[in-house]
Amino acid sequence: MTELFDPFVREAISVFLAEDVGRGDVTTRSLFSWEERSRNQAAHLVAESPGRICGIPFVEEVFLHLDPGTSFQWNQREGEPYLQNAVLGRIECRLEALLAGERLALNLLKHLSGIAFLSSVYVERAAKARPAGMRPLRVVETRKTLPGLRFFQKYAVRTGGGHNHRYSLDDGLLIKDNHLVAAGGVKPALEKARKNAPHPLRIELEVDTAHQALEGAQEGADILLLDNMATTLLEQLVPRLRLLNPSLILEVSGGVTLERIEELARLDIDVISVGALTHSSPDAPIRLDFLA
């Protein structure tokens, strides 16, 4: 484990293990004596299809929590792509620890590797479609994460080459559609935000019409999130926004699929946010095989 993951990860994994193991693995304790449970057992982590590995530090923390004497041999570095049938690594620890930690370790590794792989595909497609000489483009996720797993899922997006949007409500100011309704519209919402927001925070405004976007640019938003707009509308709107405020950060969100990200990447925008990276990534098929 690196300092990056302490102490939050250790506490989280302790909670995950308490949920899954409870007071002890009844099956293992019914099948094996204390001496048998205490002997070392080795296993391989095997990939069933190509992917990108993410979660090595968390797998290690699961087994080290259960058996501090666990040893690991990794054939892949965190974030590296792998091929079908690749042996990703070898784990050796007490039999009881290996059986108790298997499910949680695989759940984390499969889920996070799936997110990292899908993120890398989005990032690579956007980069390939981006015209030469255009401003840098970031692919980011959203707050559409599973409760308790946000840190892990956002980490996986970064591991796949993506970037992070705001982590929580307290570290970014984003005025959304319901804020606009409650505040009385774009202009009063931006006025209140400029008056009351902490000084270092930029003000991001989510809009879903061209009129709102143009008003937001004129009224001093720092970032515009252009939500659920057709590409044809964006092609007309983005140049107008650039003329109004060349320093404005433009983000596009909503309905961003792998098929669509290439056409969006050709626009003069700064950020593409993709909720699917965390809420719809399929798990990577990885298994844990005991060695005889």
N, C-alpha and C positions, 0 to 999 in steps of 0.2 A: 504494500500500500504506500502511496505517496502522500505527502502532506496535503495535497489538493483535496483529498477525499475525507480527511479527518476534521472534526469528529462526526459530522453528519452521517456519512455513509455507514460507519460502524453502528451507530445508533439505529439507523433505518434497517439495516440487515438483521440486527438483533430482534427488532420488532417483526420483520418478515419471518424469521425462523421461529419465533414464539407462536406466530399464527399457524405455521405449517406443522411444526413438530409437537407443539403443546407440551405435555408433561413427559414425552418420550415416545420413541418409535416402538409401538406395541408389537408390530409384526416382526421386526428384527429381533426384539428381545424374546419373542416366543420361539423363534427358529434357531437362535444361536446362543451358546453359553457365553459367559463373560469373557473367557479366554478366547473364544472364536471371534467375538465382536471386537476384541482388542488387537487382533493381528492386523498387519498392514495388507491393504488391497490396492492394486493399481487399476487405472481405467484410462481409456482414450476418449477424447472428444472428437467426433467425426462429423464432417460436413456432408450433407446429403445432396447439396446443390451448390453452385458457385455463389459467393457472397462477399461480405466485408465484415471482419470480426470487430466486435465492440463489446466490452464488458469484462475483459480479463481481470482488472483490479477488483471487480465485484465478485467474480467467481472465486478469486483467491480469498477474499474476505469471508465469504460464506464458509469455506472449508477450514480456514485458520481459526474462525470463531469456534468451530466444532472440535478441531484438533490442531493445536498450535504447532504440531510437528509435521503437518502436511507439506509435501514437496511438489513442485510444479516444474514441468519442462514444456515450454511453449515453442511451437514451430512457426508461429505467426506473431508479428508485433501488432499491438493495438492499432486498429484502423486500416490494416493491410487487407487487400483482396485475397480471396482463396478460391481454389478450384473444387469441383465436385469430388467427393471421396477423400478430400484432404484430411489428414490427422492434424487437428489444430493444436493439440497439446496432450500432455500426460499428467495425471493427478495420482498421487499415492498418499494414502492416509489410513487410519483405522477403519475397518470394515463398517462399524456402526456410524462413523462420521460420514463416510462416503454414501451410504444408503440414506442417511438423514438429510444430507445437503444436496443430493442429486437433483431433486425436483426444483428447488429454489434456484440453484445455480443455472440449470438449463433454462428455466423461465426467463431469468434476467438475460442470459447470453443470447437466447433465440430472439427475444423481443428487441433488445438493443441492437443486435447485429442486423435485424430486419430494418430498423429505422436508419441505421448508418448506411446500409446498402441503398435503400430508396433515396436517401438524401444525396448520396454520391451520384446517382443516376440523374436526379433533377439538376444538380450543380453542373455536371458534365454536359448535359444537353443545353443548358442555358449558356455555358461558356462557348460551346461550339457554334451556337447561333448568333452570339454577340458580335456585331460589326467591329472591325479593327478600329482602334482610336477612340471608341466611345467610352464614357465614364465607367468606372468599376460598377459591377452589379452584384448585389448580395441576395442569396436565397436564404430565407429565414423561416422559422416555424412560428407558431402562435401559442396562446395560452390554452389551446384545446388539448390538454394533457390529462392523464389519469391521476386522480388525487393520490398523493403520496409518492408518485413516480416522476414528478416534473423535473427534478434535478437530473435523474437518470436519463429521461427522454431527451432533454435539451442537450445533455452531454453527448448522447448518441448522434444528434444532428451535427454537432461540431465535429465529431469523429468522422462523419461522412463528408466533411468539407463544407457544410452549411454554416450559417451564423445564427445567433440567438436574437429573438425579439425581446421585449421586456420580460423579466422573470416573473414579476408579480405586480399587483396594483400599486405597490408603494415605490416602485423604482422607475416608473414611466408615466407621463401624462398623455393619455389618449382619449380624446373626446369622441364618443361613439354616437350612434343614431339616437338612442334613448336619452343620452345626455342633452342632445340638441333639442329634443322635444321638451324636456323638463326645464331647460334653460331659456327657451324662447327663440332659438334659432342660432345661426352661425355667428353673427356679429356679437350678440350679448354673451354667448358662450366664450368666445375668444377674449372679449373684454374682461370677463370675470377671471378667466384663466391667467391672463397677463397680470392682473391685479393681485391675485392670491396664490399663485403657484410658487414653489420654492425657486429661488433665483437660478440655480444651475440647470434646471430641467427645460428641455425644449418642449414646445407644444405641438402635439400631433393631432390632426383633425381627420376623422373618418367621414367621407362623403360618398353619396351614391348617385349624384346627379351632376351634370356639367355646371349648372347654376351654383350649386353649393361649392364646387371646387373653385370656380372663379372668384366667388365671394371670399372663400377662405384664403386664397392667395392674396387678394387685395387687403384683407383685414389683418394680415400679419401672422398666419400660421407658419410654423417652422417646417412642419412635415405635413404633407397631404397623403392620406391613405385613400386611394381610389378603389372603392369596393364594388365588386360585382358589375363592372362596366364591360360592355362589349369591346372587342379589340378595335372595331371600326370607330367607335366613339373615342377610345383612347388615342388612336392615331391622329384624330383632329384636335383633341383636348390638350395633350401633352405639350405640343409646340406653343400653344397659347399661354399655358401656365409658365413655361420657360421664359417667354417674353415678359410676362407680368413680374416674375421674380426669379432671376437666374440662379439664385442660391437656394431656392426651395428644394427640399428633399421630397422626391415622389416615390410612393410605395403603391404597388398594385396587389390586390388581394381578391379572393373569391373566385371559385370555379377554376382554379389553376391546376390543370391536369398535365401529365407528361406530354400529351399531344399539343397542348396549348402553350407550354412554357417557351417553346422555341419562337413563336410569333411575338410573345410578350418581351422576350429578351432582345428583340430588335428595336424596341421603343427606347426613347431617351429618358429612362427611369433609373432609379437608384436601388430599389429593393423590390423583391417579389416574395410575398409571404404565402406559405403553403400549409394549411392546417392538416392536410393529409399526411404530412411527414410523421406526425405523432399519433393521429387518431385512426389512420388507415393503413399503416405499414404492415404487411404480412410478416409473421415471425419467420426467421431463418430456420430451415430444417437442419437441426444439429442433434446428434444423439450421444449418449455416454455409454461406452461399451466396456464392461469388465474384462480384464486380461486374465487368462488362465494361469 
